[in-house]
Amino acid sequence: MKTKIFIDGSEGTTGLRIHERFSNRDDIELLSINSELRKDTQERARLINESDITFLCLPDQASREAVSLVTNPNVRIIDTSTAHRTEEGWAYGFPELSSAHREAIKNGKRIAVPGCHASGFISLVYPLISGGIISNDYPISAFSLTGYSGGGKKMIAEYEGEQRNKDLDAPREYALTQMHKHLKEMKAITGLKREPLFSPIVADYYSGMVVSVQLYTELFNKCKTLAELKSYFTDFYSGEKFINVIQDESENLYGNMISGNSLTGWDGMKIYVTGNDDRIVLNAQFDNLGKGASGAAIQCLNILLGCDEARGLVL
């Protein structure tokens, strides 16, 4: 029997990508909504409650409203918005963090897909705190480099317009008030005592992301050397097909530099542990539309269905 899937918000960037990933799957029946009725509450409610699993690819408030429309107790929700990522009763959709995270997804009816910047940050900082490498009051700072697709249709149109502003030709730092919407989950999921200092940068390419965290080893509780920390991350993510801790940077980097767009179209994540025994730089490299959005959502779906986590994805 096929699983009935409804995508609420199927015309957005993430919704379209999720829809595309079902094109060759014979275990899925997609429930479609007439384009003229995609904002009709009654029609959306009907399709949500007819589905086995509904993906929410909506703004935060619209996602909350969609959840309120659920009357069928058997419907499972996978939400790609920011709305529910730290809410009680919602599983956080990053199964590689621990067996408990994977089990919560497998048995959950409400799954929150991580944010793109948060995915990279949490992949680096969660292991450090959970393993006691650093204390939860460590003064963490991070930056990220991302393609403009992460800004949605409006930003895509701005970057791809014929008469665009010349400022778009160069990378641009934003969220200057230190109030980025992913900070809440960055703090909550890792267990940090305070929000990290975080500076995201958007650049003139379509998709791909690098999130970087810099660390002083003199503030570590253990794993005091570069080799020890790389070994720790290798063991932490051992057996995880979506996350690859790089052992030889020279085989993975062009010109010994980490590019933001190298993993465009790929649904995994690469982690680099570089620097020296005094100062270490951790980098998570991935596609903001892959492991940072629709790819992560499909991975969560596959866990719910009990099939290969990589089904329908590119690894």
N, C-alpha and C positions, 0 to 999 in steps of 0.2 A: 504494500500500500504506500502510495506517495505521500510525502509530508506537504501539507498545504501551507504556503508561505505568502504573506502579504507584506509589501514594502510601503510603509506610510511615509511619503516624501521621496518617491522614486525618481523625481526629476532633478534633485540636487546632485552635487558632485559625488557624494558618498553613495546615495541611493542608486545612481546610474551605474557605479562601479559594482555594487552588490548584484544588481540585475544582470550585468554582463557576465558575472561569474557563474550564473546558473544556466548559461546557454547550452552547455554540454552535459547537464546532469539529468539523469533519468529517474532520480529518486525524489524530485521536487515538482510540485504543481504550484505554479505562480498564480495567485489571485490578482486580477487586474482591476484597476479602477478607471472609469471613464475620465479623460483629462478634464472635462467640464465639471466633474464632481469631486475632484481631488481635494477640495477644501470644504466639501459638504459633510458636516458632522455626522449626519444620520447614515450616509453611505459608508463613510470611513468606519463607523462603529460596527456596521453590519459585516464588513470584510475582516476587521480585527477579530471579531468574535466567531467568524467562520473559519479562521485560520488555526493551524496548530502552533505556528510561530509567526510573530509579527516583528519586523525590523522597523524601528523608528529612526528616520533620517531627517529630523526636524529641528528647528530652534528649541531652546530649552523649555519655554513656556508651552509651546505646542506639544512637546513630548509629555509634559506633565498632564496636559489636557487629554492626550491620547490614552494614557494609562488609566485615567478616570473613566474612559469609555468601556473598559473591559468588564464584561459581566459573565463571560464564560470562564469558570475556574480552571479549565484545562489549557487556556491560552498561555503561551510563554512569550515573553517580550525580550528582545535584544535592542537596547537603546544606544545609539551612537552619539547622542548629545551629551552635554555636560551635566544635565539635570540631576541624574541619580547616582553619580559615581562614588559619592561618599554617603549615600543614604542607607539607613538600616534596612535589611531585607533584600538588598541588591548585591549580587555577586560581582566582584570586580574581574573583568574579563582579561586577565593576564595570567594564564595557567602556569607559565614557567616559573612564577615566583615561589610556589610551594605546592605540595600535594594537596594541602587544604584549599588553595585557590582553585586548583583543577577540579576537585570534588564539589566545591560550591557551584561552579559552572555546570558541571555534569548533572547535579541534582536540583538546580535552581529553576525558578520560573521567571525570575527577573534578573537579567544580565546587563551590566553597564560596560560598554566598550571603552577602554582608556582613551584619553586624548593623545594626539600625536606627540606634542612636546613632552607630555607626561610619560608616555611610553618609554622614550629614550632616557629621561631622567630617572624614572623608577627602576628601569632595568639595571642602572648603575648604582644607585644609592640604596635600594632595598637590600641587596646582598651585603653591603657594607654594615648596615645597622643590624640586620637580623643575625649576622654572623659575629657581631661584636667587634668588628674591625675598627669602627669609629663609634663614638657615643652619639646619642640622638640629639645632643646639643651642639654638635659640630657645626661651625659656621659655614654652611654649604653655599657656594655660588656656582652658577652654570650659565651657559649661553647655548643657543641653538641657531642653526642655519637651515632655512627651509625654502622650498619653491613656492611660487605664488598660488598654486592650486589650493593650498591650505586655507586661503582667504575666501574660498567659495566663488560663486558665479560673478559677483560684483567685482572682486579683485581680479579674477581671470579676464573679464572683459576690459578692465582698466589696463592691464599689462599687454593685452593682445590688440588693443585699439590702434588705429592707424595714426592718430595724432595724440599720442600719450605724452604725459609730463616727462621732461628729461630726467627728473629725479629717479624715475623708475629704472634708469640705465645702470644704476649702482645699487649695491646692497643697502638696505635701510633697517636700522634698529627701531623697534617699537615697544609698546607697553612700558613707556618710560616712567610711569607712576608706580611701577612695581605692583600692579594690581591685575596681572594676567589671569584669565579665568581658569587656567590649569593649576595654579598655585595651591588651591585648596586640596586637590587630590594628590599633588606632589607631597605635601606635608602629611596628609592623613594616611596614605597607603604606605609610605616609608616609615612612619612613626617619628618623624622629626618634631622637635619641640616648637620650631618656628618655621615660617615660610622661608624658602631659600631666596637669595638674591638671584634673579633670573632675567636675562636679557636675550629675547628672541630677535632674530635678524631674518628678513625676507629678501630674497635675491631674484634676479631676472632669469629664472628657469622654471619649468612647469612643476616638476615634482621631485621629491627626494629630500632627505633630512639628515643632519648630524647634530646630536646633542652632546655637549662637552662639559665635564666636571673636573675641576682642578683640585688637587689635594696635597697637603704637607704631611709627609710620613711621620714627622716628629709628634704629630697630634694623634697618631694611630694608637690603638690599644694592643694590636698584634698585626702580623704580616707587615713587617717594617721595611721590606725591600720590594723592588719592582718584580723580581722573579717570584717571590712569595705571593704577591697579590695576583699576578697573572695565573699562577697555579690555583689559587683560591677560586677565581672566577671560572676557570676551566672546569673545576670540579663542581661548582655550583650549578652550572648549566649543562653538565654532562648528560648526554642522552636526549637533549632537547633539539629536535630537528629544525626549529624555527630560529634558534639563536646559536651563532657560531662565534666563539671567542678566538680571535685571530692569534696564531702562534708566530707566524712569520709575516711581518708587515710588508716586506719587500715584494712578496708574491701577490699582495692585495692592493697596493697603492701605486698610482701613477705618479712618478716624480717625488715619491715619499711624502705625498700630501693627501689628505682625506677630502674627497669631493662630495658635495651635497647631492649630486644627481647620479652617482655611480650605480645605485641600486634601484633606480626607477623601473617599475614593472616587476619587481621581485618582492615576495611576501615575507621574507625572513629579516633578520637583523644581524649585523656584525658588531662585535664589541672589541675595541682596541684598548689595550693597557700599555701605555707608553710613558716615556719620561726617564727618570733616574731614581736612585734610592732616596733622594731628598724630596723631590717634587714629581708627582705622578699625575698624568692626564688620562682620564677615562673618556672614551668616545663611543657613542652608539650611532651606527649608520644604518639607515633603512629608508623605505619609501613612506612618506607621510600618508599616501593613499593606500598603502599596503598594510604592513604591520602596524601602521599608525592610524588605520581607519577601517576600510572595507575588508582588507585581508584578515585583520584581527576579528572582525565581526563574523566572517565566514568560519574562521577557526573555532570560535565559540559555538556556532551552529553545529559544526561537525562533532564537537564534544557532546552537545546535547543529544545528537542523533546516534552517538556511539559508533561513528565510523572513523576512518583515518582522518586525523586532524588536518592533514594537508590536502584533502580531497577538493578539487576545483581550484587549488591555489598553485602558485609558481614558486618552487624552491630549487 
